Amino acid sequence: MRSSSLLLKPHALSLALAAAMLPSLAMAADDAGNHRDRHLTELSTVKVTASPLQGDAESLARPVDVLAGERLDEQKAGTLGDTVAKLPGVQSTFFGPGVGRPIIRGQEGPRVAVLSNGMGNMDASTVSADHATSIEPFLADQIEVLKGPATLLFGSGAIGGAVNVVDGRIARELPDRPLSGRAELRGNSVNDERSGMFRLDGVSGNVVLHVDGLVRNGDDYRIPGYAVIDGLEDHSGHDHEEGDTDEPRRGRLDNSSVRTRAGGVGATWLGDEGYFGVSASTYRTNYGIPNGAHVHADDDPGHDHDHDHGDEEEGDEHDVRIDMVQNRFEAKGGIYQPTSFLKNISLRTAYTDYEHTELEAGTPATRFTNRGIEGRLEAVQEQIGGWDGAFGLQFGNSDFGAKGEEAFVPDTATKNIGLFLLQEKQFGPFKLELGGRHDQVKLDPTGDYRARTFGATNLSAAGIWTLNDAVDLRFGIDSSERAPTNEELYAAGPHIATRSLEIGDANLKTERGQRVELGIHTHSERVDFSASIYQTRFKDFIYLADTGVVESLPVRLWTQQDATFKGAEAEALFHLFEGNAGDWDLRVFG
């Protein structure tokens, strides 16, 4: 099998000196002399909840970035992808303003897990490029970005990394005030967007109550000129009468508006020997796929054009919108010191009911559903021979469905179960982390498709060598494995969003990757700097291969080939000026 090499080039070096250009620019009202102390305190107190050991980002050997507090407020955007896209090594997909899924070091889709409070979000965003994630970043307490394989923690769907959104609906500790909250209003002149959110947390005795909500309305984007280039605006083969009103507007990206509603409630009991909490949330959005970005079923070469369009609902017959609803229920409980061997043991579960309908000119065309439950049992051990660690069990069942004229993937039931172990030990100036995980994944489609069962084994080693108080070196070695998704195995038909005929391969094997990474972190009075280089060699990398054209549609087959990804990333934060009026920082990354 021929091996190909893919080089990930760092995106252009980003510089800014104003708040409108640089989210990391901070002006604080506190005493300027405390700036450095505040910065170090923030680094050391924000715990990474995605890790069972819950260390801070600086103490974890695996590469991770955390957005919290002011840093998160400065980077919040309308999609999860746009919110994290200003981190080194992270970008976002784009299929109109309503869609933005994270890309981590060139990996996306089913290779990057999107999590809510450490549990799978269970939407349909990995199935097609025009499907949005069902997470609202404006309601997040913190967002954790795990770079490189996160399969050790979250299974085979995180071979490229993970983004964990923590919403705080189930409290982690008692608030220091009986009632606290915040409200926020934002505007955007590009599309006349107006967003408003609120959050309230109240405590009575040992019980914490939480409520939050958000409303966002955005119109079509303003753009210079026309969205469609002359001569390319009509590929459908339809004859347009003179005076046709479907012409694009100058200065606007037609059908790019977004309407979003989200909110949740939670209640948590926190005691001396344990805790228990529940939450319920809903996410509803209706967004347009900009005209020209989506092929319509009636424009498919295999579709009969001899029907009358005269009876369609009012509106542009080429407008495609997605109407999404997700309801989610979570529960989490734990016991402190259940035995002399364990520090704590916890169980968390999440049930998700997801649905979205693709509307063409207001008429339902295709309906996607995903309903499932996921659970995670986790135990943190007492130190044994200098080793701290955690182990646990994760399980999940989901039922994915697609009905309608653009459904190209069969209904599929997926079951998975995984066992994991994570250990760490300090050897003087050197900290070592070791871990392993094994998952069993079964996909059972309806119809004549063959069910498949996969085993995926993941091993990891990482370390931090502290040279002095200001400098440490880091390394990571991983062997990871990913099971194919239902789309990769069973796709069969036109995939409208990608304008192609997509064919799966039910004989695909697991995808295996070996990663090596080296990094350095430095901290000084004036500069904080971090950099890393990495390489991942994939065996049987799964990708879409162009195989020809049938009736004007490219035919793309899911296939496998060895591939190598290489990359580097760096970030520097310069503390430029400290004064009574505020502090000025310059952030450079690439």
Beta strands, then each sheet from edge to edge (+ up, - down):
strand 1: 3-7
strand 2: 64-68
strand 3: 90-92
strand 4: 102-104
strand 5: 112-116
strand 6: 119-120
strand 7: 142-147
strand 8: 161-166
strand 9: 179-188
strand 10: 193-204
strand 11: 207-218
strand 12: 221-222
strand 13: 252-253
strand 14: 258-270
strand 15: 274-289
strand 16: 320-336
strand 17: 342-360
strand 18: 363-384
strand 19: 387-404
strand 20: 412-427
strand 21: 430-445
strand 22: 452-466
strand 23: 471-482
strand 24: 492-495
strand 25: 500-503
strand 26: 511-523
strand 27: 527-550
strand 28: 553-579
strand 29: 582-589
sheet 1: 1+ 28+ 25+ 24-
sheet 2: 1+ 28+ 27- 26+ 23- 22+ 21- 20+ 19- 18+ 17- 16+ 15- 14+ 11- 10+ 9-
sheet 3: 1+ 28+ 29-
sheet 4: 2+ 7- 8+ 5+ 6-
sheet 5: 3+ 4-
sheet 6: 12+ 13-
end
